[in-house]
Amino acid sequence: MSETPLLAVSGLNAFYGAAHILFDLAFDVEPGEVVALMGRNGAGKSTTLKSIMGMIERKSGIVRLAGRDISALPTYEIARLGLGFVPEDRRIFTDLTILENLEVGRQSARSADAGAGWTPERLFELFPNLAEARHRSAARLSGGEQQMLTVARTLMGNPRLILLDEPSEGVAPIIVDAMADMIVELKKTGVAIVLSEQNLPFAELVSDRAYVIEKGEMRFSGTMRELSGNEELRRAYLEV
């Protein structure tokens, strides 16, 4: 473990209106690590990612990126510092082509960051099915292809860490397999990932460590191997 985690969250509390959703959450992510944030639907996984990105008002808590406190920063400044977010609902520009969607996400590489400098051609190597359709309207893509395009567009911002919300939700098994391969390859470039998931087999393929939350509270932290081997925990918080 490094002395300074890439992402460190402590005492995070978040609300939707008067409803208290997250309760003193704390976790961290090391550089180049894939961490799974596990839990059932409604556990608070997406709320956690949005809170980190400043998309939901935090009532208390500190979020640090590479040691810098980003808790009070607006979302666009957080993104510029190297934190990318891939939402569950994709939000691509359907009236633009694949290539044009990628250009929308372009941001200059930070010279201090090894592995920075994503380009469309480099991304087409990571997503070959997008390469074949680069001039196609994004509206004509399947749900899985749209998910991949959203990840690729986020990478054009040259993030150090990506918050990936439910990538396996609602896509065909063949796309789930391709997404797992993509995460493994992406990890080799040094990009860290926080993976919000409830699909345990998928998370097992790609993750180093796992956190489990239930009703906005942390219930487990440990290696993915420890989570996979804990049948009682899986039944209590993961298996429906």
C-alpha positions in Angstrom: 0.0 0.0 0.0 1.3 3.5 -0.9 1.8 6.2 1.7 -0.7 8.4 0.0 -3.7 6.7 -1.7 -4.8 8.0 -5.0 -8.4 8.3 -3.7 -9.2 8.6 0.0 -12.8 9.0 1.3 -13.5 9.5 5.0 -16.6 10.3 7.0 -18.8 10.7 3.9 -22.5 11.5 4.6 -24.9 12.4 1.8 -28.6 13.1 1.6 -31.3 13.3 -1.1 -33.4 16.1 0.3 -34.1 15.1 3.9 -33.3 11.4 3.4 -30.0 10.4 4.8 -28.4 8.0 2.3 -24.7 7.5 3.1 -23.5 7.1 6.7 -19.8 7.9 7.5 -18.4 5.9 4.5 -14.6 5.6 4.4 -12.5 3.8 1.8 -9.4 4.3 -0.3 -8.0 3.3 -3.7 -4.3 2.8 -4.6 -2.8 3.9 -7.9 -3.4 1.4 -10.7 -5.8 -0.6 -8.5 -9.3 -1.9 -9.4 -11.6 -1.7 -6.4 -15.2 -3.1 -6.4 -17.9 -1.2 -4.5 -20.5 -4.0 -4.1 -24.1 -4.1 -2.9 -27.6 -4.7 -3.9 -29.8 -2.2 -5.8 -30.5 0.8 -3.6 -27.5 0.1 -1.3 -26.0 3.5 -2.1 -23.3 2.6 -4.6 -24.2 5.2 -7.3 -24.8 7.8 -4.6 -21.3 7.2 -3.4 -19.8 7.7 -6.8 -21.8 10.9 -7.4 -20.9 12.3 -4.0 -17.2 11.8 -4.8 -17.7 13.7 -8.1 -19.5 16.5 -6.4 -22.7 15.8 -8.2 -24.6 15.4 -4.9 -24.1 17.8 -2.0 -22.1 16.2 0.8 -23.3 17.1 4.3 -19.9 16.1 5.8 -16.8 14.1 4.9 -13.5 14.6 3.1 -12.6 13.3 -0.4 -8.9 13.5 -1.3 -7.4 12.8 -4.7 -3.6 12.2 -4.6 -3.6 13.9 -1.2 -5.5 17.0 -2.3 -8.7 17.8 -0.6 -11.3 18.1 -3.4 -14.4 18.0 -1.2 -15.4 21.6 -1.9 -14.6 21.6 -5.6 -17.3 21.7 -8.3 -17.6 18.7 -10.6 -15.8 20.2 -13.6 -12.7 21.0 -11.5 -12.7 17.5 -10.1 -12.7 16.1 -13.6 -9.9 18.4 -14.6 -7.8 17.0 -11.8 -8.0 13.5 -13.2 -11.1 11.9 -11.9 -13.4 10.5 -14.5 -17.0 9.3 -14.1 -18.9 6.8 -16.3 -22.6 6.9 -15.3 -24.9 3.9 -15.4 -27.2 5.7 -17.9 -24.4 6.4 -20.4 -25.5 9.8 -21.6 -23.8 9.8 -25.0 -24.5 12.4 -27.7 -26.7 10.4 -30.0 -26.7 13.0 -32.7 -22.9 12.8 -33.0 -20.8 10.0 -34.5 -18.5 7.8 -32.3 -15.5 9.9 -33.3 -17.2 13.1 -32.6 -18.3 11.8 -29.1 -14.7 11.1 -28.4 -13.6 14.6 -29.4 -16.1 16.1 -27.0 -14.3 14.4 -24.2 -10.8 15.4 -25.2 -8.6 17.0 -22.5 -4.9 17.8 -22.6 -2.8 15.2 -21.0 -1.1 16.1 -17.7 2.6 15.8 -18.4 3.3 14.5 -14.9 1.0 11.5 -15.4 2.6 8.4 -16.8 0.2 6.8 -19.3 -1.7 9.9 -20.0 -2.4 11.0 -23.5 -5.4 9.0 -24.8 -6.2 9.6 -28.4 -9.1 8.2 -30.6 -6.6 5.8 -32.3 -5.3 4.5 -29.1 -8.9 4.0 -27.8 -9.9 2.2 -31.0 -7.1 -0.4 -30.2 -8.8 -0.9 -26.8 -12.3 -0.9 -28.3 -12.0 -2.5 -31.8 -15.7 -2.7 -32.3 -15.9 1.1 -32.0 -13.1 1.4 -34.5 -15.1 -0.3 -37.2 -18.0 2.1 -36.7 -16.2 5.3 -35.9 -18.2 7.4 -38.4 -21.5 5.8 -37.4 -24.1 7.8 -35.5 -24.0 6.9 -31.8 -27.8 6.6 -31.9 -27.3 3.4 -33.9 -25.2 1.6 -31.3 -26.4 -1.2 -29.1 -26.6 -0.6 -25.4 -23.3 -2.4 -24.8 -21.6 -0.4 -27.5 -22.9 2.8 -26.0 -21.5 1.8 -22.7 -18.1 1.2 -24.2 -18.3 4.6 -26.0 -19.0 6.3 -22.7 -15.9 4.7 -21.1 -13.8 5.7 -24.2 -15.1 9.3 -24.1 -14.2 9.4 -20.4 -10.7 8.2 -21.1 -10.3 11.1 -23.6 -10.1 13.3 -20.5 -6.9 11.5 -19.4 -8.1 10.5 -15.9 -5.9 8.9 -13.3 -8.9 7.2 -11.8 -12.4 6.3 -13.2 -15.6 5.8 -11.3 -17.4 3.2 -13.3 -21.1 2.8 -12.4 -22.7 -0.7 -13.0 -20.9 -1.4 -16.3 -22.4 -4.9 -16.6 -26.0 -3.8 -15.9 -28.4 -4.4 -18.8 -25.9 -5.5 -21.5 -25.5 -8.8 -23.3 -23.1 -11.4 -21.9 -20.7 -11.0 -24.8 -20.4 -7.3 -24.0 -19.9 -8.1 -20.3 -17.0 -10.3 -21.2 -15.6 -7.6 -23.5 -16.0 -5.0 -20.7 -14.0 -7.3 -18.3 -11.2 -7.6 -20.9 -11.2 -3.9 -21.3 -10.8 -3.3 -17.6 -8.0 -5.7 -17.3 -6.2 -4.0 -20.2 -6.9 -0.6 -18.9 -5.4 -1.5 -15.5 -2.1 -2.3 -17.3 -1.9 1.4 -18.4 -1.9 2.5 -14.8 -5.4 3.9 -14.6 -7.2 3.1 -11.3 -10.9 2.1 -11.3 -13.7 2.1 -8.7 -16.2 -0.3 -10.0 -19.8 0.0 -8.7 -21.3 -3.5 -9.1 -23.7 -6.1 -7.9 -22.6 -8.8 -10.4 -20.1 -10.7 -8.2 -18.7 -13.0 -11.0 -17.9 -9.9 -13.1 -16.2 -8.1 -10.2 -14.2 -11.2 -9.3 -12.7 -11.2 -12.8 -11.2 -7.7 -12.6 -11.0 -6.5 -9.0 -8.2 -6.5 -6.5 -10.1 -5.4 -3.5 -13.8 -5.0 -2.5 -16.0 -2.9 -0.3 -19.6 -3.9 0.5 -22.2 -1.4 1.5 -25.8 -1.9 2.6 -28.3 0.9 3.3 -25.5 3.4 3.0 -23.2 1.8 5.6 -19.9 -0.1 5.0 -20.3 -3.8 5.9 -17.0 -5.3 4.6 -13.6 -4.3 3.3 -11.0 -6.8 2.1 -9.6 -8.6 -0.9 -11.8 -9.9 -3.6 -10.7 -13.4 -2.6 -11.8 -12.9 1.0 -15.2 -11.7 -0.2 -15.6 -14.5 -2.7 -14.9 -17.0 0.1 -17.3 -15.5 2.6 -20.6 -17.3 1.9 -22.4 -15.7 4.8 -21.5 -12.2 3.8 -22.5 -12.9 0.2 -25.9 -14.2 1.2 -26.5 -11.3 3.6 -25.6 -8.4 1.3 -25.1 -9.5 -2.3 -27.3 -12.4 -3.3 -30.9 -11.6 -3.9 
